[in-house]
Amino acid sequence: MQSLKTGAEALRIPLTSEHLTALRKYQEALQTWNEQFNLTAITDDEGIQIRHFLDSLSCLLALEAGERFSGQRIIDVGTGAGFPGLPLKLLCPGIRLTLIEATAKKVTFLEHIIDQLGLDDVIARHERAETLGQDPRHRARYDWALARAVADLPILVEYLLPLVKIGGRVLAQKGEDAPAEVQRADWAIRHLGGRVRKLVPVHLHGLAETRHLVLIDKVAATPEKYPRRPGIPAKRPLTAP
Ligand code: SAM
């Protein structure tokens, strides 16, 4: 786990030997399951440690002075094999985490790894964001909604903002195009009750590209008609009328 250790030190994210043991277990399970289930295209040790684990942990850089993820109700939408939610949960065990994922085999893996890592207060659901966003048990219930590599931002905000309570926040992990994506999503963000807070650039050990954390505050209720039916946000992304 040397790449991860070096990368985390560069981001000033302290990792204990317990964290590294748990993440090694996670890496091994991902590699074993991937032989059968094609959970992720990134399968080598270095790739998993940097592009999956460290990139997920970089969400901690979104926190401001005095803020913590522990104790917060967090939803990770389109989590795939658990990113970014599960590495964050390993470092901040007090997170109350919901993982949602549209592909059933990935949810089976999530249930396995949650059990293997002995994690409490984590639920993995086979569900679409559009369905959960209209469910009163989930709509406007979360302190944070996170997502990485799920959809272009004008679509993604329709998945995420309905799930966040007023005063909560969206965190979208994006690549080099983040500033342009934010511009394209500007109308959708405001229409859905959000306000862009800031973009945090992130440099990961050994990677040339600049990644970005896009932070959006939920400042007003999302109009009831959003999210629209499953598939509609992606088919007809929200744009200014
Ligand atoms: N977030 C993970 C990561 O960064 O490794 C997975 C990224 S993968 C490219 C995108 C995932 O989002 C897929 O597993 C897909 O099934 C899921 N997904 C896409 N649209 C979704 C939706 N509307 N609701 C729930 N999951 C969705």
Residues whose N, C-alpha, C, O or C-beta is under 5 A from the ligand:
A	BS01	SAM	G78 T79 G80 A81 F83 P84 I100 E101 A102 T103 E127 R128 A129 E130 R148 A149 V150
